[in-house]
């Protein structure tokens, strides 16, 4: 298994096992939709984003306000527009 496939597996796991069912659903659907279209750099940005606390991610999703923990990039722009 190459480095890219390993990173994808880590992302899928992290998106599916968050701690709350709501975040599991939201993030796993987002990852399922976009994971195969992201470049390696975008996958790394997504991985870093998924390592933020659920509260930070959920607040960003709901309010679109960017806290100091979040760096805006293509992945975050897509997530901000994402609808289940």
C-alpha positions in Angstrom: 0.0 0.0 0.0 1.5 3.4 -1.0 1.6 6.6 1.1 -1.5 8.1 -0.6 -3.7 5.1 0.0 -2.5 5.0 3.7 -3.5 8.6 4.1 -6.9 8.0 2.5 -7.5 5.1 4.9 -6.6 7.3 7.9 -9.0 10.1 6.6 -11.9 7.7 6.1 -11.4 6.2 9.6 -11.2 9.6 11.2 -14.3 10.8 9.4 -16.3 7.8 10.5 -15.3 7.6 14.1 -15.7 11.1 15.6 -17.5 10.5 18.9 -21.0 11.8 17.9 -23.2 10.2 15.3 -24.0 13.5 13.8 -20.4 14.3 13.1 -19.8 10.8 11.9 -22.5 11.2 9.3 -21.6 14.7 8.2 -17.9 14.1 7.8 -18.1 10.6 6.4 -20.5 11.8 3.6 -18.2 14.7 2.8 -15.1 12.5 2.7 -16.9 9.9 0.6 -17.9 12.5 -1.9 -14.6 14.2 -2.4 -11.7 11.9 -1.3 -10.9 10.6 -4.7 -10.9 14.0 -6.3 -8.4 15.6 -3.9 -4.7 16.0 -4.6 -2.1 14.8 -2.1 -1.8 18.3 -0.6 -5.6 18.6 -0.3 -5.8 15.2 1.4 -3.2 16.4 3.9 -5.3 19.6 4.5 -8.4 17.4 5.0 -6.5 15.1 7.4 -5.4 18.2 9.4 -8.9 19.5 9.4 -10.3 16.2 10.7 -7.9 16.4 13.6 -9.6 19.5 15.0 -12.2 19.1 17.8 -15.8 18.3 16.7 -17.0 21.5 18.2 -14.7 23.6 16.1 -15.6 21.8 12.9 -19.4 21.9 13.7 -19.2 25.7 14.5 -17.4 26.3 11.2 -20.0 24.3 9.3 -23.0 26.1 11.0 -21.7 29.7 11.1 -19.0 29.7 8.4 -16.9 31.8 10.8 -13.2 31.1 10.8 -11.5 30.7 14.1 -7.8 30.9 14.6 -7.5 27.1 14.4 -8.8 27.0 10.9 -6.9 27.9 7.7 -9.1 28.5 4.7 -8.3 26.4 1.7 -10.1 24.6 -1.1 -11.1 21.7 1.2 -12.6 24.1 3.7 -14.4 26.0 1.0 -16.0 22.8 -0.2 -16.9 21.7 3.3 -18.5 25.1 4.0 -20.8 24.6 1.0 -21.4 20.9 1.5 -25.0 19.8 2.1 -26.0 16.3 3.1 
